[in-house]
Amino acid sequence: MSIAYKHRIPCPHCGQNLRIRKSQGLTPVYREAVVECRNDDCGFRGKVGIEVTNTLTPSDTPNPTVDLPFVPRMRRAMEAKKAS
């Protein structure tokens, strides 16, 4: 059984989906990958960076070395709760 993924990264040149050839986690929140276009006529290869930038819901098992800010909406809600 194959798994269909909804999220794809399109080639910036021809629009076909990119294939991840290899990836490397550089930090707990940042990963780099080498990608290539699936369109043989295009031939594009490049590097992408994927970063976790904000917290939407806090972890129940937080990593003490990771400090991700809350999204602005959550931060305002937490500040309003403290003020009341």
C-alpha positions in Angstrom: 0.0 0.0 0.0 1.4 3.4 -0.9 1.0 6.5 1.1 -0.2 9.6 -0.7 1.2 12.8 0.7 -0.8 16.0 0.4 2.1 18.5 0.7 4.4 18.7 -2.3 7.2 21.1 -3.1 6.9 22.2 -6.8 10.0 22.8 -8.9 10.5 26.6 -9.2 11.2 26.2 -12.9 8.7 23.7 -14.4 6.2 23.2 -11.5 6.6 19.4 -11.3 7.0 17.9 -7.8 10.5 17.8 -6.3 12.0 14.6 -5.0 14.1 14.6 -1.8 17.3 12.8 -2.5 18.9 13.2 1.0 18.3 15.2 4.1 20.2 16.1 7.2 18.9 17.4 10.5 21.3 20.2 11.5 19.4 21.3 14.7 16.3 20.0 16.5 14.3 22.6 14.5 16.1 22.9 11.2 16.7 20.3 8.4 18.3 20.7 5.0 17.6 18.5 2.0 18.9 18.1 -1.5 16.0 17.9 -4.0 15.7 17.2 -7.7 12.9 17.7 -10.2 10.9 14.7 -11.2 10.7 16.1 -14.7 13.7 14.6 -16.7 13.4 17.4 -19.3 13.9 20.0 -16.5 16.9 18.5 -14.6 16.8 21.1 -11.7 18.6 20.2 -8.5 18.7 22.4 -5.4 18.8 22.6 -1.7 15.9 23.4 0.6 15.7 24.3 4.3 12.8 23.2 6.5 12.4 25.0 9.8 10.0 24.7 12.7 9.4 28.4 13.5 6.6 28.6 16.2 4.7 26.7 18.8 0.9 26.2 18.1 0.4 23.8 21.0 3.0 23.2 23.7 4.6 19.7 24.0 3.7 17.5 26.9 7.3 16.3 26.8 9.3 19.4 25.9 13.0 19.3 24.9 14.8 21.7 27.3 17.2 22.8 24.5 14.4 23.9 22.2 12.8 27.4 22.8 10.2 28.1 20.1 8.1 31.2 20.5 4.3 30.8 20.5 2.4 32.1 17.5 1.3 35.7 18.1 -2.3 34.7 18.6 -1.4 32.3 21.4 1.0 34.8 23.0 -1.8 37.4 23.2 -4.2 34.9 24.6 -1.7 33.9 27.3 -0.9 37.5 28.2 -4.6 38.3 28.4 -5.2 35.4 30.7 -2.3 36.5 33.0 -3.7 40.1 33.1 -7.2 39.0 34.2 
